[in-house]
């Protein structure tokens, strides 16, 4: 069984990893947008890659937000599985 501290560290690691990947994808998307912007008719491959990066970025943002929320919850000493029990 994992301790509260181990779980918090796992979520911090997930948060940090998703942030790093998210930043990499954001950079790739910016570079591709710069390449495509002056073109009147970007080719299908460029458009597909833009769409892939946008989708990947949205998934990474969701994963990062979840990891951040879980990390913050555990770092405050609260167990998200028991969320709402203290309010009763």
N, C-alpha and C positions, 0 to 999 in steps of 0.2 A: 504494500500500500504506500502510495506517495504521500509525503508530508506536504503541508500547506506551502512551505518554502520551495520544495521541488516543483510543485505545480505552478507556482508563481514564476519560477525561473524558466520553466518550459514555455509558458505564455509569453514571457519577455523575449525569449529566443525566437519564437514564431513571429512576434511583432517585429523584431529587428530584421529577420530574414525577409518577411513580406515587404517591409519598407525598402530594403535594398533592391529587391527585384522590381518593386513598383517604380522606384526612381530610375532604374535601368530602362524599363519599358517606356516611361515618360520621356526619357532622353531619346530613345529610338523613334518614338512618335514625333517628337519635335523635329528631329533630323529629316525624317521622311516627309513631314509637312513642308519643310523648307525646300526640299527637292521637288515636291509636287506642285507647290504654290505657283511658280512661274509658268507651269505648263498649262496650255489651254485644254488639252485632252490627255490626262495621265493614262497610262496603259492599264489594262485589267489586272496585271500582276501587282502594280503599285496600289491600286484601289483595294485589292483583296488584302494586301499586307496592312494597309491603313485600318481596314475593318477588323482584322485579326488583332492588331495592337490595341485598338479601342476596346474590343471585347475583353482581351487579356487584362487591360488596365482596370476595367470595371470589376472584374473578378478579384484582382489584387487589392483594390480599394476596399471591397467588402471583407476580404480575408484579413486585411490589416486592421480595419475598424473592429472586427470581432476580436482579434488578438489583443488589441489595445484595451478594449472594454474588459475582457477577461483578466488581463494583466492588472489593470487598475483595481478591479474588484478583489483579486487575490492579494494585491499589495496593501489594500486597506484592511485585510484580515477577514473579509467576508467570503463565505462559500456560496458561489452562484447557484449551486444545487438547492440551497436552502433559502433562496431569494423569496421574499414574501412571508416566510414563516415568522420572522421577527415582528412583522406588522400586525399579526393576529392577536 
